[in-house]
Amino acid sequence: QVQLVESGGGLVQAGGSQRLSCTASGRIPSRNWMGWYRQVPGKERELVAALNSFGTPNYSSFTQGRFTVSRDDDKKMVSLEMNGLRPEDTGVYYCNLRALFTTSRQEYWGQGTQVTVSS
């Protein structure tokens, strides 16, 4: 069973930076996406950014070059560097692992970490 544990988050002023990290445990299927989703107040959970096991990134448009996702497969880690934070980035950020199989996929989620950006 895969488990994801996040670290980072907290309170930051607008324009500031934060780094979120997520460490996975357990056996991780070789084909996968690892990344971050968020849920901001009043909205559904949405993709922030992710990297697949080939290193191909997928960023949501709102990141606009402010966020960088990276992964270290040896350490089973995925990180999110966030710069130029805005109050509208406030929300709960979730680490996600999407394991891809031939005819199915399996999603794993971290517990979530709060990011609050003050104006």
Secondary structure in CASP SS format (residue, H / E / C, confidence):
PFRMAT SS
TARGET T0000
AUTHOR 0000-0000-0000
METHOD secondary structure of the structure
MODEL  1
Q C 1.00
V C 1.00
Q E 1.00
L E 1.00
V E 1.00
E E 1.00
S E 1.00
G C 1.00
G C 1.00
G E 1.00
L E 1.00
V E 1.00
Q E 1.00
A C 1.00
G C 1.00
G C 1.00
S C 1.00
Q E 1.00
R E 1.00
L E 1.00
S E 1.00
C E 1.00
T E 1.00
A E 1.00
S E 1.00
G C 1.00
R C 1.00
I C 1.00
P C 1.00
S C 1.00
R C 1.00
N E 1.00
W E 1.00
M E 1.00
G E 1.00
W E 1.00
Y E 1.00
R E 1.00
Q E 1.00
V C 1.00
P C 1.00
G C 1.00
K C 1.00
E C 1.00
R C 1.00
E E 1.00
L E 1.00
V E 1.00
A E 1.00
A E 1.00
L E 1.00
N E 1.00
S C 1.00
F C 1.00
G C 1.00
T C 1.00
P E 1.00
N E 1.00
Y E 1.00
S C 1.00
S H 1.00
F H 1.00
T H 1.00
Q C 1.00
G C 1.00
R C 1.00
F E 1.00
T E 1.00
V E 1.00
S E 1.00
R E 1.00
D E 1.00
D C 1.00
D C 1.00
K C 1.00
K C 1.00
M E 1.00
V E 1.00
S E 1.00
L E 1.00
E E 1.00
M E 1.00
N C 1.00
G C 1.00
L C 1.00
R C 1.00
P H 1.00
E H 1.00
D H 1.00
T C 1.00
G E 1.00
V E 1.00
Y E 1.00
Y E 1.00
C E 1.00
N E 1.00
L E 1.00
R E 1.00
A E 1.00
L E 1.00
F C 1.00
T C 1.00
T C 1.00
S C 1.00
R E 1.00
Q E 1.00
E E 1.00
Y E 1.00
W E 1.00
G C 1.00
Q C 1.00
G C 1.00
T E 1.00
Q E 1.00
V E 1.00
T E 1.00
V E 1.00
S E 1.00
S C 1.00
END
